Amino acid sequence: MICYVAHRYGGDKSNIEKAKKITHDLQVKDLANCYICPLSTFSYLEYGELGYDDEMELCLDLLTCADRLIVASEISNGVQTEIDFAKLVKMEVYRLGEFGELQPFAQ
């Protein structure tokens, strides 16, 4: 299963490092699944380089490859867009708990 890890960015490079650690920790604990995070995948782009809409489109393209969405931060506009898309296509959505456990997402 491919698990997409959604994390806010907002141009704050420390969020890339936070998302990288979260994704790393999930992957190390669960070798049966593959964890991807758009902040790592598209880290070669500068924030806003392509424009918000085009960058979100890239994230949603990546999300279409996933089976599960994991919300791993506060909900920003971009994370909300990912949640809305996942719900639209009936994808499993989870929230990362305080101790790294997956919890059903309720919004």
Buried (B, 14 or more C-beta within 10 A) or exposed (E): EEBBBBBBBEEEEEBBEBBBEBBEEBBEEEEEEBBBBBBBBBBEEEBEEBEEEEBBEBBBEBBEEBEBBBBBBEBBEBBBBBBEBBEEEEBBBBBBEEEEEBEEBEE
